Amino acid sequence: MMKSLLRVLSAGVLLAVCGSVSAQVELRNGHPEVYYVKPGDTLWDISSTFLSNPWQWPELWHGNEEIDNPHLIYPGDVIRLRMVDGRPQLDVERAVRIAPDSDGVVRLSPQARVLPLATAIPAIPMGNIQTFLREALVLSREEVAASPYVVGGTDRRVIYGQGDTIYARDVVTEWEDLIQDYGFYRIGERYVDPETNEVLGHEALHIGSGRVSAHDGEMLTLRVQSSREELRAQDRVLPSPERRLQSIFYPSAPETEVGASIIRFFGRLNSVARHDVVVINRGSREGLREGNVLDVFRRGERVRDRDRDEMIRLPDSKTGTMILFRVFEKVSYGLIIESSGPIFMEDIVKNPSVL
């Protein structure tokens, strides 16, 4: 196990390399010597400018001792590449201030800036994953069966929305751990492993929120505070997870060998590409964790070898890279951070390349 002793960057984002011994860091052909950080940059984008494998960024990073907080970089900062003992290193230079001395001469000097964390550049485009960070839930079959659910509402209607009063039933615990506010969830996609046919979980889609107005045994009366879809009977009523929007990720190679498949797209029919979210059929049970970086491969075609008159499979071809940002027991949500072509359902997901 090799632990990087190099300082790391974060945008509210820290980077660290974990796992097995890393390979020699390889610089990208045609990389710049100097990079000026711009609004809209992400740490991954900047890493891609210098490195063949962007997730190895921490192996090049050395903090500038003149900067009070070396873990944050901002638009306007300057990143320089230099060689130290034959190895590449990256330094960051903060903006400068103009300071007249007693003789009235203006001199430039380094300045450590104090800026809100939100103005620092993120590691990945957070806008693409915020909804999933806040609201994504994957439940087991047993959890779905035991969860409270909507049974109806006022006026004998079958659909309900903001401002309506609805009733929910909890036959298991009779709202034993009653709280004031709940989320409404619709059970959606059933995640099934394409290789083993194991049911990996059930997707729970957040469709609204409500506040308790009365409680009587196993029945609860709620006022619908908000709804993004019409509520109906059998929608689940669950505590909304108090989950802070995580902006701290630790890009790393998984510590175990991964052989996964993509099993879910969101808002796409046939294929996905850069900055789309996917689900894979592996999770914490297989040793994955948030921040793991994985490569995506298209399965090689089966073709006929005419010389030997037999069917063979061509090698798999890499089409992208993802970073995991939500890891459940048996499935994980990942953001496609790089793609060289369309990515399809059941494409293969493997440990990242270090070549």
Secondary structure as GFF3:
##gff-version 3
##sequence-region A 1 355
A	DSSP	beta_strand	34	36	.	.	.	ID=ss1
A	DSSP	alpha_helix	43	50	.	.	.	ID=ss2
A	DSSP	three_ten_helix	54	59	.	.	.	ID=ss3
A	DSSP	beta_strand	78	84	.	.	.	ID=ss4
A	DSSP	beta_strand	87	93	.	.	.	ID=ss5
A	DSSP	beta_strand	96	100	.	.	.	ID=ss6
A	DSSP	beta_strand	106	110	.	.	.	ID=ss7
A	DSSP	three_ten_helix	117	119	.	.	.	ID=ss8
A	DSSP	three_ten_helix	126	128	.	.	.	ID=ss9
A	DSSP	alpha_helix	130	135	.	.	.	ID=ss10
A	DSSP	beta_strand	137	139	.	.	.	ID=ss11
A	DSSP	alpha_helix	141	146	.	.	.	ID=ss12
A	DSSP	beta_strand	149	153	.	.	.	ID=ss13
A	DSSP	three_ten_helix	154	156	.	.	.	ID=ss14
A	DSSP	beta_strand	165	169	.	.	.	ID=ss15
A	DSSP	beta_strand	181	192	.	.	.	ID=ss16
A	DSSP	beta_strand	199	216	.	.	.	ID=ss17
A	DSSP	beta_strand	219	227	.	.	.	ID=ss18
A	DSSP	beta_strand	236	238	.	.	.	ID=ss19
A	DSSP	beta_strand	259	265	.	.	.	ID=ss20
A	DSSP	beta_strand	271	272	.	.	.	ID=ss21
A	DSSP	beta_strand	277	280	.	.	.	ID=ss22
A	DSSP	three_ten_helix	284	286	.	.	.	ID=ss23
A	DSSP	beta_strand	293	298	.	.	.	ID=ss24
A	DSSP	beta_strand	302	305	.	.	.	ID=ss25
A	DSSP	beta_strand	310	313	.	.	.	ID=ss26
A	DSSP	beta_strand	317	327	.	.	.	ID=ss27
A	DSSP	beta_strand	332	339	.	.	.	ID=ss28
A	DSSP	beta_strand	343	344	.	.	.	ID=ss29
A	DSSP	beta_strand	348	350	.	.	.	ID=ss30
###
